[in-house]
Amino acid sequence: MWTTAGVIFISFLVMKFGKKEPYGLYHKALNIAVDGAPTDTQWMNVGYWKEVTTFPNACEALALKVIRAARPGPGGHVLGHGSGDSLILHALYPSSPSLKTLTGITSNKDQHAEAERRIQVMCGQNSLGVKLHLYQGDAIFRPLDHAFNDDAHPLDPASQSPPFTAITAIDCAYHFRSRRAFLQQSFERLAPGGSIALADMGLVLPQSPFRRVLARIVCGTLGIPWDSMVSRSDYVSQLQGLGFVNVDVEDITQDVFPHLIGFLKNETSGSPKLGRAWWIMGEVFRIWWKSCGGIYIIAKAEKPI
């Protein structure tokens, strides 16, 4: 049972580490092989650890699970929210269908520039027929913000681009402000029969008032809007309420948090300072899972034909 000291500790983390943009390029240090050697990947998600033991493999497994849930078809138009590596996987994985267009979106300027560089190198070498585009900006279309961006937002309801046949969001939608707005805009920009798939976080609301307060504090630490933390059943209801059909929400918590926490708490590569930061993040995830009722899910749904 956490004491007041625990709440103060988490509050300290909020003030010290909390920021509007939760990601940068520091995750490169986590992309290491079994022998500790660096890899050429730049994954950054919580991972799906059911059959793998390394961080890059777990991240790829989570991305593949989402991509398969979205069922992108040959000649399709796909929008992906997440890292550049997920787009590279979309384009280059042996079993991936040949797409017509593949659009990526990220709000982080450094990640966008790095993803553009890596995609040009890796995908350009393979002479792909797919048209690739990376958009740098908010995941959600906001008319006032878009007025200062010459690049067309992928979820602009007035877009003249073909509707998307599949949309994916890998370990990021819980940061959106709000997830519901993202799902609504995605529904509007999906083609009839198109699908959406997300790897996302949720919450089984604790009965204890203390733990509810703690959950709110941890949400602040992780940069998560409190309104986005819903149960599995509420997630289903929200998708159905927006008009989606064939909704399925799978709880994969046991194949995510225990392994991610163990990895982060034992990660020492990079520098002692980074090692301490990873340990702290592992502890935050442990509190979120064990004390706050945090869950991790794969959600998929379709737009009616």
Secondary structure, 3 states (H helix, E strand, C coil): CCCHHHHHHHHHHHHHHCCCCCCCCHHHHHCECCCCCECCCCCCCCCCCCCCCCHHHHHHHHHHHHHHHHCCCCCCEEEEECCHHHHHHHHHCCCCCCCCEEEEEECCHHHHHHHHHHHHHHHHCCCCCCEEEEEECCCCCCHHHHCCCCCCCCCCCCCCCCCEEEEEEECCHHHCCCHHHHHHHHHHHEEEEEEEEEEEEEECCCCCHHHHHHHHHHHHHHCCCHHHCCCHHHHHHHHHHCCCEEEEEEECHHHCHHHHHHHHHCCCCCCHHHHHHHHHHHHHHHHHHHCCCEEEEEEEEECCC
